Amino acid sequence: MAAASGEPASAAAPVDGRDRSLIEAARAADVVLLGEATHGTSEFYLERAEITRQLTDDARPAAVVIEADNSEVERANRYVRGIGPDRSAAIALSGFRRFPRWMWRNAEFASFLERLRERNLSRPEDARVGLYGMDVYDLYAALDRARIYLRGKGAKAAAAGEAAARCFAPYRRSTEAYGIASRRSSRTCAAAAGALLDAVTASPPAGDTEAAEERFGAIRAAASVVHGEAYFRAAYAGAYSWNVRERAMAATIGQVAEHASNGGREAARIIVWTHNSHAADAASTTMVNQGETTIATLLREGGRQRVFSVGLLTYAGTFMAAAAWDRPGQMFRLAPAARNSVEGWLRRSGEARSILLLGGAEVPPPLAEWRPQLGIGAVFSAGDGGSTYSSVRLATEFDAVLFVADARAATPLP
C-alpha cells in the first residue's frame, strides 16, 4: 500500500488520486469497514455513501451491513431492493424508532438509500445490493419476526417459535429483567433461542428473490435472538459483553456474505458502516488492555476474508448525540481537538480534507506514536472533555484514514 499522504477533494464526487487509490485498495478486499468518529456527523455519511457507490459499481455481488438492529433495517432493505411498499427512503426509515433514532433516521442516510435504490432498479433482482443490520439490542422485535415467520412453516416449526416466546414472556419484554434473571442458569432462554434459529434455518429455500429475502430476514431475526440473549446475559453477569457483541456482529457479516454470494462462484464484497471503535485493529488501541476485541480483529483472525478498514476522523464542528441513554438526540459542538492528538496532527497539514493510505514503509513517525484520538458514541456529556479521547497508534489502527477538518451534524428526519 502507498505511504501516508493526503490531498483535498470533493466529498460528493471524489476524483483525486488518493481517492482512486483508496477505492482500488478497498476493491481487493472481501469486507470493507467504514468507520466514523461520531455517530452523528453529516460528512461521515456522505463520504461512506460515495465510497460505497464506487465499491458497488462493478459486477461483483455486494451488500451493505450497518451498525443497527436488523428488525429496523429490514424495511429499508426491501425499499432499496424495490420490493417493499414504501414510497420513499424517509418513509422506509420511519421504522427506526428506538434509541438512537438519528443515527440512521437522517437525511444523509435517506439520500444514500434513494441512490442505492435507483441503481438497484437498473439491475436484475438477484444482483441488487442488499442492506442488513448486525446489532444485538432489539431482542424482542427479532423474536416477534421469527415467530411470525414460523407460523406458516408447519406445526413443528411454529412450536419452536411459541416455546421461545413462552421462555421470554415472564420478563415482559425487558432485556434488563431477562439479564438479571439469567444469572441463574435455570432461568436462561439460550436453548429456546437456539431451537428457534434451528427451526428457521431448517425452512425450505425460497424460490424467487423476494421470498429469499423474506426467509433470510427471518434467519437474521432468529440469529438476533440468539445473539441478543447471549449479550444481555453476559452484560448482567459482569462478563465481557463488548466481546459478545463484537463476535455477533462479525458472525453476521459472514452470514450476509454467504447470502449475498447467492451460491455463486465469486465471493460477495461486504461494506460495513460502523464506529471507528469496531473498525480499528484492537492491538493498536488501548482496548486490548481491557481484553476487548473488534470486528476488524475478529475477521482477520478468522482468515477467511480479506479485510480493509477505513477510519473517518474530524477535528472540529458539530455532531448529533444524546445527553444520556434513551434521551432525544441533540446537536453538540465539538471543541477543536487537542494539539497532540491524531486529529491535531492531521489539522496542521492545513488541508480541509485528506486521505491517508497506511501500511507503507514511509509512514511519518508521528503516526507510529501512541497519540490521543477522538471517539464519541451515541451518548455525549459536554463536561467530560478528556473522556472522548483514547490512545491509538494510527499507523496500524486502520488501513486508511479519511480526515475532514470541519464537520457538521447530521440532519435528523421527523
Residue pairs with C-beta under 8 A, 6 or more apart in sequence:
1 25
1 357
1 358
1 359
1 360
1 399
2 21
2 357
2 360
3 357
3 360
3 361
3 362
3 363
4 356
4 357
4 358
4 360
4 362
4 363
4 364
4 367
4 395
5 18
5 355
5 356
5 357
6 18
6 346
6 349
6 351
6 354
6 355
6 356
6 403
7 16
7 17
7 18
7 351
7 354
7 355
8 16
8 351
8 352
8 353
8 354
9 15
9 16
9 18
9 19
9 353
9 355
11 43
11 46
11 47
11 50
11 353
11 404
12 46
12 50
13 50
14 20
14 23
14 50
14 54
16 355
18 354
18 355
18 357
19 355
21 355
21 357
22 51
22 310
22 355
22 357
22 400
22 402
23 51
23 54
23 55
25 308
25 357
25 399
25 400
26 32
26 51
26 55
26 308
26 310
26 400
27 55
27 58
27 269
28 306
28 308
29 269
29 305
29 306
29 307
29 308
30 257
30 267
30 268
30 269
30 270
30 305
30 306
30 307
31 253
31 257
31 269
31 270
31 271
31 272
31 299
31 305
31 306
31 307
31 308
32 51
32 55
32 269
32 270
32 271
32 272
32 307
32 308
32 309
32 310
33 272
33 274
33 278
33 279
33 295
33 296
33 307
33 308
33 309
33 310
34 48
34 51
34 52
34 271
34 272
34 273
34 274
34 279
34 310
34 312
35 274
35 275
35 276
35 277
35 278
35 279
35 280
35 309
35 310
35 311
35 312
35 398
36 44
36 48
36 273
36 274
36 275
36 276
36 312
37 44
37 276
37 311
37 312
37 313
37 314
37 373
37 374
37 375
37 376
38 44
38 314
38 319
38 320
38 321
38 334
38 374
38 375
38 376
38 377
39 100
39 102
39 103
39 275
39 319
39 320
39 321
39 376
39 377
39 378
40 102
40 103
40 106
40 319
40 320
40 321
40 329
40 409
40 410
41 314
41 317
41 319
41 320
41 407
41 408
41 409
41 410
42 108
42 407
42 408
42 409
42 410
42 411
43 312
43 314
43 404
43 407
43 408
44 312
44 314
44 404
44 407
45 106
45 108
45 109
45 112
45 410
46 108
47 312
47 402
47 404
48 112
48 273
48 312
49 108
49 111
49 112
49 115
51 271
51 310
52 64
52 112
52 116
52 271
52 273
53 115
53 116
53 119
55 62
55 269
55 271
56 62
56 64
56 116
56 119
56 129
56 269
56 271
57 119
60 266
60 268
60 269
61 127
61 260
61 261
61 262
61 264
61 266
61 267
61 268
61 269
62 129
62 260
62 268
62 269
62 270
62 271
63 129
63 130
63 131
63 132
63 256
63 257
63 259
63 260
63 268
63 270
63 271
64 116
64 129
64 130
64 131
64 132
64 270
64 271
64 272
64 273
65 131
65 132
65 133
65 134
65 252
65 253
65 256
65 270
65 271
65 272
65 273
66 73
66 104
66 131
66 132
66 133
66 134
66 272
66 273
66 274
67 103
67 133
67 134
67 135
67 249
67 272
67 273
67 274
67 275
67 278
68 96
68 103
68 104
68 133
68 134
68 135
69 98
69 133
69 135
69 136
69 137
69 138
69 141
69 142
69 224
70 132
70 133
70 134
70 135
70 138
70 142
70 217
70 220
70 221
70 224
71 133
71 138
71 141
71 142
71 145
71 221
71 224
72 95
72 96
72 97
72 98
72 104
72 133
72 138
72 141
73 104
73 131
73 132
73 133
74 133
74 145
74 217
74 220
75 84
75 86
75 92
75 95
76 89
76 92
76 93
76 95
76 104
76 113
76 131
77 130
77 131
77 132
77 213
77 217
78 84
78 86
78 92
78 213
79 86
79 89
79 92
79 113
79 117
80 89
80 113
80 116
80 117
80 120
80 128
80 129
80 130
80 131
81 117
81 120
81 125
81 128
81 130
81 209
81 213
82 117
82 120
82 121
82 125
82 128
83 125
83 209
83 210
83 213
84 92
86 92
88 110
88 114
89 109
89 110
89 111
89 113
89 114
89 117
90 110
90 413
92 113
93 104
93 105
93 109
93 110
93 113
93 413
94 105
94 413
96 103
96 104
96 105
98 137
98 138
99 322
99 325
99 326
99 327
99 378
100 321
100 322
100 329
100 378
101 329
101 412
102 320
102 329
102 410
102 412
103 320
103 378
105 412
105 413
106 320
106 410
106 411
106 412
106 413
107 410
107 411
107 412
107 413
108 410
108 411
109 410
110 413
113 131
116 129
116 131
119 129
120 128
120 129
125 208
125 209
125 210
126 209
126 262
128 209
130 213
130 256
130 259
130 260
132 220
132 252
132 256
133 220
134 248
134 249
134 252
134 253
134 256
134 272
135 245
135 249
136 224
136 227
136 228
136 230
136 231
136 244
136 245
136 248
136 249
137 175
137 228
137 231
138 224
138 228
139 168
139 175
139 178
139 224
139 225
139 228
139 229
139 232
140 168
140 173
140 175
142 220
142 221
142 222
142 224
142 225
142 228
143 164
143 165
143 168
143 196
143 221
143 225
145 217
145 218
145 221
146 161
146 164
146 196
146 197
146 200
146 218
146 221
146 222
146 225
147 161
147 162
147 164
147 165
147 196
148 161
149 161
149 200
149 203
149 214
149 215
149 217
149 218
149 221
150 157
150 158
150 160
150 161
150 196
150 199
150 200
150 203
150 218
151 158
151 161
153 199
153 203
156 199
157 199
157 200
157 202
157 203
160 195
160 196
160 198
160 199
161 196
161 199
163 192
163 195
163 196
164 189
164 192
164 193
164 195
164 196
164 225
166 192
167 189
167 192
167 193
168 178
168 189
168 192
170 181
171 177
171 178
171 181
175 228
175 232
176 232
176 236
178 189
178 229
178 232
178 233
179 232
179 233
179 235
179 236
179 237
180 236
181 187
182 188
182 189
182 229
182 232
182 233
182 236
182 237
183 236
183 237
188 229
188 233
189 229
190 226
190 229
190 230
190 233
193 222
193 225
193 226
193 229
194 226
196 222
196 225
196 226
197 219
197 222
197 223
197 225
197 226
199 222
200 218
200 219
200 221
200 222
201 219
201 222
203 215
203 218
205 212
205 215
206 212
206 214
206 215
216 259
219 255
220 252
220 255
223 251
223 252
223 255
227 244
227 245
227 248
227 251
227 252
230 244
230 248
231 241
231 244
231 245
231 248
232 241
234 240
234 241
234 244
235 241
235 244
240 291
240 292
242 292
243 291
243 292
243 293
246 278
246 292
246 293
246 294
246 295
246 298
247 293
247 298
249 274
249 278
249 295
250 295
250 298
250 299
250 302
253 270
253 272
253 295
253 299
254 302
254 304
254 305
256 268
256 270
257 267
257 268
257 270
257 305
260 268
260 270
261 267
261 268
267 305
272 279
272 295
274 295
275 375
275 377
276 311
276 312
276 313
276 373
276 375
276 398
277 285
277 287
277 294
277 375
277 377
278 294
278 295
278 296
279 294
279 295
279 296
279 309
279 310
279 311
279 398
280 287
280 294
280 296
280 309
280 311
280 392
280 397
280 398
281 294
281 296
281 297
281 300
281 309
281 396
281 397
281 398
282 288
282 292
282 293
282 294
282 296
282 297
283 297
283 396
284 392
284 393
284 394
284 395
284 396
284 397
285 294
285 390
285 391
285 392
285 393
285 397
286 390
286 391
286 392
287 293
287 294
287 390
296 307
296 309
299 305
299 307
300 307
308 399
308 400
309 398
309 399
309 400
310 398
310 399
310 400
310 401
310 402
311 394
311 397
311 398
311 400
311 401
311 402
312 401
312 402
312 403
312 404
313 342
313 343
313 346
313 373
313 374
313 401
313 402
313 403
313 404
314 334
314 343
314 374
314 403
314 404
314 405
314 406
314 407
315 336
315 337
315 343
315 344
315 346
315 347
315 403
315 404
315 405
315 406
316 334
316 335
316 336
316 337
316 405
316 406
316 407
317 333
317 334
317 406
317 407
317 408
317 409
318 331
318 332
318 333
318 334
318 407
318 408
318 409
319 331
319 332
319 334
319 376
319 380
319 407
319 409
319 410
320 329
320 330
320 331
320 332
320 409
320 410
320 412
321 329
321 330
321 332
321 376
321 377
321 378
321 379
321 380
322 328
322 329
322 330
322 378
322 379
322 380
323 330
323 379
323 380
323 381
324 379
325 378
325 379
329 412
331 409
332 380
332 382
332 409
334 374
334 376
334 407
336 344
336 347
337 343
337 344
337 347
337 374
338 344
338 372
338 389
340 371
340 372
341 371
341 372
341 373
341 374
341 389
342 367
342 371
342 372
342 373
342 374
342 392
342 394
343 373
343 374
343 403
345 366
345 367
345 371
346 354
346 356
346 401
346 403
346 405
347 405
351 403
351 405
352 404
352 405
352 406
353 402
353 403
353 404
353 405
354 402
354 403
355 400
355 401
355 402
355 403
356 367
356 400
356 401
356 402
356 403
357 399
357 400
358 367
358 394
358 395
358 396
358 397
358 398
358 399
358 400
358 401
359 395
359 396
359 399
363 395
367 393
367 394
367 395
368 393
368 395
368 396
369 393
370 391
370 392
370 393
371 391
371 392
371 393
371 394
372 389
372 390
372 391
372 392
373 389
373 390
373 391
373 392
373 394
373 397
374 388
374 389
375 388
375 389
375 390
376 388
380 388
381 387
394 401
